[in-house]
Amino acid sequence: MFAQFPVPTQRPQEDTTGAQVREVVSKYCRLDYEGLRLDPKTSWPKFQPLVWWASPQDFTKINVIARYTVDPEPIEDHAKFSVMVHYRLLGTFDPGLGYVPEPDGSTQDVYYSVTQQNSEWRISDTDNSLPHPSRAAMLKWLTAQIAATQDESLKTRYQDALDRLQKQSASPFAK
């Protein structure tokens, strides 16, 4: 006679918290890279499910990037997670100063804090709230700003920024 042993019918539940947290930050960074933060009026509904703040964040500068990478393992600290994002920085646009290119190979590390409320993970804070659009998204935005503004000095600043950014290499492998 054979003995019968109970066979588990369910696999142990895998902890997917780290993956969920990383996915929230990755989605946020992808939308930002595509330039959606540059037009908060129309893009806010896409960001709202990813963040805990109630309205789009204001910004005075824009960090233009070639690429970004999201660390694979979030760091847990008392019911919140920190996720590091590494940006390959091309330059910074300031409406008062124009576009200032960064030296080739410049990087910027930004932490995103992610917390849970009612079983929903969202970004609750960041140590750099500036937009991080791609070169292509920034070129498109600058072109739209040139067409829309009536202020000649601002138009000149946008045109100068467009020219500088077009001349700059966007290769993520440039050193």
C-alpha positions in Angstrom: 0.0 0.0 0.0 1.2 3.5 -0.9 1.2 6.3 1.6 -0.5 9.5 0.5 1.2 12.8 1.2 -0.6 16.1 0.8 0.6 17.8 -2.4 0.7 21.6 -2.2 -1.7 23.0 -4.8 -0.5 26.5 -4.6 3.0 27.9 -5.0 4.3 30.1 -2.3 3.5 33.7 -3.2 6.5 35.5 -4.6 7.2 39.0 -3.3 6.8 41.3 -6.3 7.0 44.5 -4.4 10.4 45.5 -5.7 9.2 44.9 -9.3 6.1 46.9 -8.7 8.0 49.8 -7.3 10.6 49.7 -10.1 7.8 49.6 -12.7 6.2 52.8 -11.3 9.5 54.7 -11.5 10.2 53.2 -15.0 6.8 54.3 -16.3 7.3 57.8 -14.9 10.8 58.1 -16.4 9.6 56.9 -19.8 6.8 59.5 -20.0 9.3 62.2 -18.8 11.8 61.1 -21.4 9.1 61.3 -24.1 8.7 65.0 -23.1 5.3 64.8 -21.5 6.2 66.8 -18.4 7.0 69.8 -20.7 3.3 70.2 -21.3 1.7 69.6 -17.9 -1.8 70.7 -18.8 -2.4 67.9 -21.3 -0.1 65.2 -19.9 -1.0 65.4 -16.2 -3.6 62.6 -16.4 -0.9 60.2 -17.5 1.4 61.1 -14.6 -1.4 61.3 -11.9 -1.7 57.5 -11.3 2.1 57.3 -10.8 2.6 60.1 -8.2 1.1 61.1 -4.9 1.2 64.9 -5.4 -2.1 66.6 -6.4 -0.9 68.7 -9.4 2.0 68.9 -11.8 5.3 70.0 -10.3 6.5 73.4 -11.3 9.9 73.7 -12.8 12.3 76.5 -13.7 14.9 74.5 -15.6 14.9 71.4 -17.9 17.6 68.7 -17.8 17.9 67.3 -21.4 19.2 63.7 -21.5 20.4 61.2 -23.9 19.3 58.1 -21.9 18.5 56.8 -18.5 18.7 53.6 -16.6 16.6 52.6 -13.5 18.4 50.5 -10.9 17.0 47.0 -10.8 16.8 46.7 -7.0 14.9 49.4 -5.0 16.2 50.1 -1.5 13.6 49.5 1.3 13.6 51.9 4.3 10.7 51.9 6.7 7.7 51.1 4.4 9.1 53.2 1.6 11.4 52.4 -1.3 14.1 54.5 -3.0 14.9 53.9 -6.6 18.0 55.4 -8.2 17.8 56.6 -11.8 21.0 57.3 -13.7 20.7 60.0 -16.4 23.2 60.6 -19.2 22.9 64.4 -19.1 23.3 66.5 -22.4 22.6 69.9 -20.9 20.2 72.2 -19.0 17.7 74.7 -20.4 16.9 77.7 -18.3 14.5 80.2 -19.8 16.5 83.1 -18.4 19.9 81.8 -19.5 19.2 79.6 -22.5 20.7 76.1 -23.1 24.0 75.2 -21.5 25.5 71.9 -22.8 27.2 69.5 -20.3 30.6 68.0 -21.0 30.3 64.7 -22.9 29.7 61.8 -20.6 28.1 63.9 -17.8 25.8 61.9 -15.6 23.2 62.7 -13.0 21.8 60.3 -10.3 18.3 61.0 -9.0 16.5 59.2 -6.2 12.7 58.6 -6.4 10.9 57.7 -3.2 7.9 55.3 -3.6 5.3 54.7 -1.0 2.2 52.6 -0.7 -1.4 53.7 0.2 -4.4 51.4 -0.1 -2.2 48.7 -1.8 -1.2 51.3 -4.5 2.5 52.2 -5.1 3.3 55.7 -6.3 6.2 58.1 -6.3 6.0 60.4 -3.2 9.2 62.4 -3.6 12.3 63.0 -5.6 15.5 64.8 -5.0 15.3 66.4 -8.5 11.9 67.4 -9.7 13.1 68.9 -13.0 11.8 67.3 -16.3 14.3 65.0 -18.0 13.2 64.9 -21.7 15.1 63.3 -24.5 17.0 65.4 -27.1 14.3 64.7 -29.7 11.5 65.7 -27.3 13.3 68.9 -26.3 13.9 69.9 -29.9 10.2 69.4 -30.6 9.3 71.5 -27.6 11.7 74.3 -28.5 10.3 74.4 -32.0 6.8 74.7 -30.6 7.9 77.5 -28.2 9.5 79.5 -31.0 6.3 79.3 -33.0 4.1 80.2 -30.1 5.9 83.1 -28.4 5.5 86.7 -29.4 8.4 87.9 -27.2 11.4 88.5 -29.5 14.0 88.1 -26.8 12.5 84.8 -25.6 12.1 83.7 -29.2 15.8 84.4 -29.7 16.7 82.4 -26.6 14.6 79.4 -27.7 16.2 79.6 -31.2 19.7 79.7 -29.7 18.9 76.7 -27.5 17.5 74.8 -30.5 20.7 75.5 -32.5 23.0 74.5 -29.6 21.1 71.3 -29.0 21.0 70.4 -32.7 24.8 70.7 -32.9 25.3 68.6 -29.8 25.9 64.8 -30.1 23.1 62.8 -28.6 24.9 59.5 -28.8 24.6 57.7 -25.4 28.0 56.3 -26.1 29.8 59.7 -26.5 32.5 60.1 -24.0 
